[in-house]
Amino acid sequence: MNRVILGAVGALVLVGVGVFWWQGRAVVEIGAPPPLPEPVETPAEPEIPQADITDLEGPAPPEATELTREERRFFRYDRNRDRKITRREMLSSRTDAFRKLDKDGNNLLTFEEWAVRTAERFDGADADGDASLTPEEFATTAPKRRARQNNCRC
């Protein structure tokens, strides 16, 4: 029993000495001067290369293709550019058109009525029945252009 008590007291003494030694090192490290900065060499500025470009000619710029009126109209609906218009693409772009139709805001023209009309128009244009419109099928949905009236009294 005496050895256990003597061992415990010895362990406490060793822990106490370790704590005081550890705190003493921390105080010394806090008061230590900061390390001296190492000198930094500034690199010499690189020399700008010179070239004679009088006889050089760059590549020709790429030619932009002009889309036809029907192609522009097709791509307004074809959001993912897979060259097919799905029913969802056709209906999603038409919500603004519905709001324009309901001028007085009384909602007499319901969205369901309008969607049925648009779905019927889509089904009528989908000649092969694959639930998507090719550019040729979509061309059949183009609005009829009015002839311009010339009101000139020359």
C-alpha positions in Angstrom: 0.0 0.0 0.0 2.9 2.4 0.8 4.3 1.7 -2.7 1.0 2.7 -4.4 0.8 5.9 -2.5 4.5 6.7 -3.0 4.1 5.9 -6.8 1.0 8.2 -7.0 2.8 11.1 -5.2 5.9 10.6 -7.5 3.7 10.7 -10.6 2.0 13.9 -9.4 5.4 15.5 -8.8 6.6 14.5 -12.3 3.4 15.9 -13.9 3.8 19.1 -12.0 7.4 19.5 -13.0 6.4 18.8 -16.7 3.7 21.4 -16.6 6.0 24.1 -15.2 8.7 23.2 -17.7 6.2 23.3 -20.6 4.8 26.8 -19.5 8.4 28.1 -19.1 9.2 27.1 -22.7 6.0 28.8 -24.0 7.0 32.1 -22.3 10.5 31.9 -23.9 9.0 31.2 -27.3 6.6 34.1 -27.0 9.5 36.5 -26.1 11.8 35.2 -28.8 12.6 37.7 -31.6 11.0 37.1 -35.0 13.2 35.5 -37.6 15.0 37.8 -39.9 13.4 38.1 -43.3 15.4 36.5 -46.1 16.5 38.9 -48.8 14.3 38.7 -51.9 16.0 39.1 -55.3 14.1 41.1 -57.8 14.1 39.3 -61.1 15.4 41.2 -64.1 12.7 42.4 -66.5 12.4 40.1 -69.4 13.2 41.5 -72.8 10.2 42.0 -75.1 10.7 40.0 -78.3 10.6 41.9 -81.6 9.3 40.4 -84.8 9.0 41.6 -88.4 5.3 41.2 -89.3 5.2 43.1 -92.6 4.8 40.0 -94.8 2.6 38.0 -92.5 -1.1 37.4 -93.1 -3.5 35.8 -90.6 -6.2 33.2 -91.3 -9.4 34.3 -92.9 -12.2 35.0 -90.5 -14.9 32.3 -90.4 -18.0 33.0 -92.5 -21.2 33.5 -90.6 -24.2 31.8 -92.2 -27.4 33.8 -92.3 -30.4 31.9 -90.9 -33.6 32.1 -92.8 -36.7 33.5 -91.2 -38.1 30.1 -90.8 -34.9 28.7 -89.1 -34.9 31.6 -86.7 -38.5 30.9 -85.8 -37.8 27.2 -85.4 -34.8 27.9 -83.0 -37.0 30.2 -80.8 -39.0 27.0 -79.9 -36.2 24.4 -80.1 -34.5 25.3 -76.7 -32.1 22.4 -76.6 -31.1 22.7 -80.2 -31.7 19.0 -81.1 -33.5 20.1 -84.2 -36.8 18.7 -82.9 -39.5 20.6 -81.0 -41.2 18.6 -78.3 -44.6 19.3 -76.9 -43.1 20.7 -73.8 -40.9 23.1 -75.7 -43.8 24.3 -77.8 -46.0 24.9 -74.8 -43.3 26.5 -72.5 -42.6 29.3 -74.9 -46.3 30.2 -75.3 -47.1 31.4 -71.8 -46.3 35.0 -72.7 -48.6 34.7 -75.7 -51.5 33.7 -73.4 -50.9 36.7 -71.2 -51.0 38.9 -74.2 -54.3 37.4 -75.3 -55.9 38.1 -71.9 -55.9 41.9 -72.3 -58.4 42.8 -69.5 -57.0 40.3 -67.0 -60.4 38.7 -66.3 -59.1 35.2 -67.3 -62.0 34.4 -69.5 -59.6 32.7 -71.8 -58.3 29.9 -69.6 -54.9 28.3 -70.0 -56.4 24.9 -70.5 -58.5 26.2 -73.4 -55.4 27.8 -74.9 -53.2 24.7 -74.3 -55.8 22.5 -76.0 -55.7 24.8 -79.0 -51.9 24.7 -79.0 -51.8 21.0 -78.6 -54.2 20.5 -81.5 -52.0 22.8 -83.6 -48.9 20.7 -82.6 -50.7 17.4 -83.3 -51.8 18.8 -86.7 -48.2 19.8 -87.6 -46.7 16.5 -86.4 -47.2 14.5 -89.6 -45.3 11.4 -88.7 -46.8 11.2 -85.1 -43.5 10.9 -83.3 -44.3 13.7 -80.7 -41.7 16.0 -82.1 -41.5 18.5 -85.0 -38.8 18.4 -87.6 -37.9 21.7 -89.3 -40.1 20.8 -92.3 -43.1 19.9 -90.0 -42.6 23.1 -88.0 -42.6 25.2 -91.2 -46.3 24.3 -91.7 -47.2 26.2 -88.5 -45.9 29.5 -89.8 -48.4 32.3 -89.6 -49.7 33.5 -92.9 -48.1 36.7 -93.9 -50.3 39.6 -94.9 -49.7 41.4 -98.1 -48.4 44.9 -97.6 -50.9 47.5 -98.6 -49.4 50.4 -100.5 -51.3 53.5 -99.4 -49.2 55.8 -101.5 -51.2 58.3 -103.6 -48.5 59.2 -106.0 
